[in-house]
Amino acid sequence: MTTVIVPGKEITMPMIDVYAPADLFPADADEKLGNELTHAVLRAEGVAEPGPFHLDNTAAFVHRLPTTAISTASTASARAVRVQIVTPPGSLDRDGQRQIVREATAIVAGIAGDPALAARTWVILTEAAEGGWGLAGTAFGVEEFTALARRAAQAKAAASS
C-alpha cells in the first residue's frame, strides 16, 4: 500500500493478498484476481479513474497453498479463501469498507466459478500505521509520499509537454 499526498487530495495504493487452496481458482486466474481486486479496492477508496501511478504501485499477491494448509475445526482441507487488504489509516470510510468486502467476495466467488464460495470467503481489512510501510529500504510516511507524489507529478508534466 502506498499513500501519496497531492495538494488537496490523498491518493492511496493498497496491498492485496489472496490465500486459497492451490486448485480453487483456474490455473490462469492470478492476473485476473489481481486486476479485478485492485480496481475494486481503488473504487472503494474513492479513486474513480486510477492512472499508471495507482496501477503500477498497487500490488496483489496470490498465495496458492496446498489444499491441506487451510482447515477449520471440522474440515481438514477447507475450501475457503482469505483476502487481506492493507490500506493507510482512514483511506476506507465505512461505506468503502462495506463496498470492498462485498466486491472482493463477489470477485473471488466469480473467478472460482462457485457462488457458494461467498460464504467461505474472509475479507480482512488492515490499516497500516504512519511509516509502517517500507520499500527500497525506506519507511514511507506522509513526508516520503509527498516527495514521491511531487516527483510523479513532475514526470507526468514533463512527459506531456
Residue pairs with C-beta under 8 A, 6 or more apart in sequence:
1 12
1 13
1 14
1 15
1 58
1 86
1 87
1 88
1 128
1 133
2 12
2 13
2 57
2 58
2 133
2 135
2 140
2 145
2 148
3 10
3 11
3 12
3 13
3 88
3 91
3 133
3 140
3 142
3 145
4 10
4 11
4 12
4 13
4 53
4 145
4 146
4 148
4 149
4 152
5 11
5 142
5 145
5 146
5 149
6 149
6 153
10 88
10 91
11 47
11 53
11 54
11 149
12 45
12 47
12 87
12 88
12 91
13 42
13 53
13 54
13 57
13 58
14 38
14 41
14 42
14 45
14 58
14 85
14 86
14 87
14 91
15 58
15 59
15 60
15 61
15 85
15 86
15 133
16 34
16 37
16 38
16 41
16 58
16 59
16 60
16 61
16 83
16 84
16 85
16 86
17 60
17 61
17 63
17 82
17 83
17 84
17 85
17 86
18 33
18 37
18 60
18 61
18 62
18 63
18 81
18 82
18 83
18 108
19 63
19 65
19 70
19 81
19 82
19 83
19 84
20 62
20 63
20 64
20 65
20 70
20 80
20 81
20 82
20 108
20 112
21 64
21 65
21 66
21 67
21 69
21 70
21 77
21 79
22 64
22 65
22 66
22 67
23 67
24 79
24 81
24 112
24 117
25 33
25 62
25 64
25 111
25 112
26 111
26 113
29 62
29 111
30 62
30 64
32 111
33 60
33 62
33 107
33 108
33 111
34 60
34 62
35 60
36 107
36 111
37 60
37 83
37 85
37 104
37 107
38 50
38 55
38 58
38 60
39 50
40 99
40 100
40 103
40 104
40 107
41 58
41 85
41 87
41 100
41 104
42 50
42 54
42 58
43 99
43 103
44 92
44 96
44 97
44 99
44 100
44 103
45 87
45 91
45 92
45 96
46 96
47 54
50 58
53 152
53 156
67 77
68 76
68 77
70 77
70 78
70 79
70 80
71 77
71 78
72 78
72 80
78 120
79 117
79 120
80 120
80 121
80 122
81 108
81 112
81 117
81 120
81 121
81 122
82 121
82 122
82 124
83 104
83 105
83 108
83 121
83 122
83 123
83 124
84 123
84 124
84 126
85 100
85 104
85 123
85 124
85 125
85 126
86 126
86 127
86 128
86 133
87 125
87 126
87 127
87 128
88 127
88 128
88 133
89 127
89 128
89 129
89 130
90 127
91 127
92 100
92 125
97 125
100 123
100 125
101 123
101 125
104 121
104 123
105 118
105 121
105 123
106 118
108 117
108 118
108 121
109 115
109 116
109 117
109 118
109 121
130 141
130 142
131 139
131 140
131 141
132 139
133 139
133 140
134 140
138 144
140 148
